[in-house]
Amino acid sequence: MAFSDEVVAQAWRRAGGRCECRRTTHDHNYVRCNKELVWENRGREGRGAWEAHHISSTGGDTLSNCEILCWDCHQQTF
């Protein structure tokens, strides 16, 4: 499964260029991570790095199943 460029762009706009992670296992305690991200740094490590992540493995490649995560949060989801 892979998100289309349009879905990723819509999710990015929704997120305001910030990490959407709210996982309690990442010490966010239901508060959004909110780390500032850089559009050009998708799929990279380093400052502002991020990835589009499937919320549910059965939810498909839809906007409602896409969340924008900083690289640190994305790496912790596996």
Secondary structure, 3 states (H helix, E strand, C coil): CCCCHHHHHHHHHHHCCECCCCCHHHCCCCCCCCCECCHHHECCCCCCCEEEEECCCCCCCCHHHEEEEEHHHHHHCC
